Amino acid sequence: MCRWWILCWLGVMVHATDIRIDPLTYPQSVMAMARGYATVADPYGASALTLNPAGLAESGRGLQVHQLANNHSQIINQPGYFYYRPGWSVGYWSEQTTSHTLDVSAVGLGHRSQKGLHWGIAYRWYTTPSGNGLNGSAADIGVLVPLHRYLNMGMVVKNSLWWGDSVSPKTVLGIAARLPQPRVILTVDAVDVAASHRGYVCWGLRTDIASDFSLQLGMYPQHYTGGVAMQLKTITIEYAMVGDDTGFLHAAFGLRLGQRRLTAASLR
């Protein structure tokens, strides 16, 4: 019963909060937001298309729908739709405001070698219908290495092989570790942004309160994150919130349909 009260409270809060996420730089995932975007070494499902395409090598299939922005005062809207099957995924998301619309389409491929190494590539096309914004394409190239039953290492080079209007490349190196008792997954990512010649660290944590309910926390520069996920058979309900040093809050809501089959790189 407590889990339902938490979800109802968060459902009310979404109408009073907002968020704006760079649709080309940040992963399009409620789960990633809740964990401070530290998910390069623990990508799964359709989210892997924007987290780390190497995660697309995982078995399973599913559909993901999310709402990453809801700002009634500025009319910022960022819906996303993703579908994946073993080895590939397609997705579409957009940023819609009163001044512009940026549409992004993507396709990704993932492969797992006989030795367990995962690798993948995701290619994006972005365009501004009005012609006054970004137009071009770019690729993310990633690897995922299961070092141990409880330890993964991942790396992704984002916004590489670009064409058209340039976007800033960045390299992300991450580690994910699972503690069997209590059941906790800890993720840490180190991010290097080429354009600004600076780097930063973000971290995330997931703990399973029950077999069908998890709590997630995280942090990235000047922001604190948290969220919950509740699984109902083949449907998972996700909610994330972000706060900064001023106390301003952001929110996101998403649904995932389908299940992932566990492999050597699965920490669940």
Summary of the structure (lengths in Angstrom):
residues: 268
radius of gyration: 17.4
end to end distance: 24.4
largest distance: 53.5
contacts: 959
relative contact order: 0.21
helix: 12%
strand: 58%
